[in-house]
Amino acid sequence: MDVPEMMKAQVFYEPEQMTLEEKAVPEIGPEQVLVKVHATGICGSDVAYYFGKSSVGTDSGKGPLVLGHELSGIVAKVGDIAAEKGGFAVGDPVVVNPVQSDVDSPWTQKGLSNVDLGTVVGVSVDGGFAEYCASHWYWTVKVPQDMNLDIAASAEPLACGLYAVKNLNIEAGQFVTIFGPGPIGIMMVQMAKVYGAGKVLLVGTRDERLDVGKELGADLIANTRDPESPNYVEDLGQFIQDNNDGELSDRTILATSNLGAIKSGVDTAGKASTVVIFGLPGDDDVHSVSGIECMLKDMTIRYSWLAPDTWPEAVDLLHSGKVRVEPIQSYSFALEELGDSLRKVKDREGNAIKPLMKN
Ligand SMILES: NC(=O)c1ccc[n+]([C@@H]2O[C@H](COP(=O)([O-])OP(=O)(O)OC[C@H]3O[C@@H](n4cnc5c(N)ncnc54)[C@H](OP(=O)(O)O)[C@@H]3O)[C@@H](O)[C@H]2O)c1
């Protein structure tokens, strides 16, 4: 594949300052591959960086940095070690696991690279809102030749959501409640079904997002914010008991960082339940729960961080169509239009859930 010397990239400098630039195509080291970016999804953290709600992971906490960590593409160049150890070749369709921890770290070797973060593509080094992106071979995942690369671009959020669903330990037929109808919560609805859930309830604050969750398999939806909504539920615990033979929720995931949702999630989880907290807490967030309430329910509460070992399965869920992301991907846009799409996601304009930048 012919690789040009220069490429287009959106370079973020500081909040709301990002420019489309001609930039040198990344040089790769022997352990890296160069990926010709096909598509890159917008994550909530890209929005947070762009609007200054959170600092990027560079030493200065600022740019210049190419954002974007949810990407698919085609291998355009291969380092010697990447070819030898990873068997990579030019033309391979791939997705990039952006969390590129030290391969030799004891945590990585134990399958827990998520607790020993190193380089993160699109967060601490240049990412996917560009025409090319470099990636360590160990963290680059080959996808089937016939895989639709638009769909593959959602592998990263799906892999994180899958780890959380696995951490729920769903038993067949159980009632599962998912708070937060964002892209990941809606993917979790589908994965909970794959993992044997009986009824799945999706709880949120906007009907347009809840409706997408329903289209993709939620048995029940509840809007807890808008009394005018036909899906409005005032007493969520009662609603769950009415739909679960008098019991509260068996398994609950918080796919939102909203503190009220976390309290409600714990309050509406039942006997011998498991609650997984997935929404990313703010620096000052404190999660308080009633100890006696959790104790008497013999409840398990756990956190779920990133996707240490779920990538191949996530790719398979997408490739097989067991998890559908087209209705979540909302629309596609060109690299030039990134700033506008980041704003649309922030403002929830046009029900922009997970728009896709396509080169
Ligand atoms: N743990 C991990 O490994 C990991 C990885 C990736 C992302 N995350 C985090 O996981 C969360 C979900 O990601 P996402 O991309 O799907 O986020 P998202 O697009 O922000 O979706 C969150 C959804 O939750 C809704 N929400 C807000 N308050 C709620 C409440 N009280 N009850 C129910 N729903 C409520 C939001 O509604 P509005 O539209 O009204 O705001 C929004 O629709 C985020 O916090 C993200 O930072 C965690």
The ligand as an ORCA input file, in Angstrom:
! r2SCAN-3c Opt
* xyz 0 1
  N     -15.920      1.810     33.165
  C     -15.471      1.842     31.928
  O     -14.633      1.048     31.513
  C     -16.014      2.855     30.978
  C     -15.611      2.833     29.620
  C     -16.199      3.747     28.758
  C     -17.143      4.665     29.235
  N     -17.453      4.656     30.572
  C     -18.482      5.537     31.129
  O     -19.703      4.816     31.041
  C     -20.807      5.712     30.960
  C     -21.660      5.344     29.774
  O     -20.981      5.624     28.555
  P     -21.782      6.162     27.293
  O     -20.789      6.468     26.240
  O     -22.886      5.231     26.970
  O     -22.311      7.545     27.943
  P     -23.456      8.602     27.637
  O     -23.672      8.772     26.168
  O     -23.116      9.783     28.455
  O     -24.776      7.934     28.211
  C     -25.173      7.997     29.530
  C     -26.678      8.055     29.537
  O     -27.128      8.042     30.892
  C     -28.195      8.939     31.004
  N     -28.477      9.335     32.386
  C     -28.122     10.462     33.050
  N     -28.671     10.470     34.289
  C     -29.368      9.317     34.391
  C     -30.186      8.778     35.421
  N     -30.340      9.400     36.583
  N     -30.779      7.592     35.190
  C     -30.620      6.936     34.015
  N     -29.882      7.418     32.993
  C     -29.258      8.605     33.195
  C     -27.759     10.108     30.132
  O     -28.881     10.914     29.849
  P     -28.761     12.423     29.282
  O     -28.783     12.270     27.796
  O     -29.978     13.095     29.822
  O     -27.475     12.996     29.783
  C     -27.231      9.340     28.916
  O     -28.254      9.021     28.010
  C     -20.179      7.103     30.924
  O     -20.151      7.596     32.256
  C     -18.758      6.834     30.447
  O     -17.850      7.821     30.878
  C     -16.928      3.767     31.432
*
